[in-house]
Amino acid sequence: MGLARLFLWGLLFYGLWKMAKHFFTLRERLRSTASQTEPGVDDVLVKDPVCGAMVPKGQAVIHRSWGKTTYFCSEACRDKKFG
């Protein structure tokens, strides 16, 4: 009985650890809305939705939220839209 109980406690803690790890990983992905660049995509142009400027995708300021990526020419334009 003691070994079975120890096994069940271990299984419970392992499951809780995996859920917590998944939660914090997901939380970090959702928080990554800061400026970032994507290397290797400089030949593709994207249009800034605020001022209409065409910017190389690799140099654009990126805003990611809820699975959608928006590209801006500057942090000022990003802040105008998402303030």
Secondary structure, DSSP 8 states (H G I E B T S, - for coil): -HHHHHHHHHHHHHHHHHHHHHHHHHHHHHH--S----TT-TTSEEE-TTT--EEEGGGSEEEEETTEEEEESSHHHHHHHH-
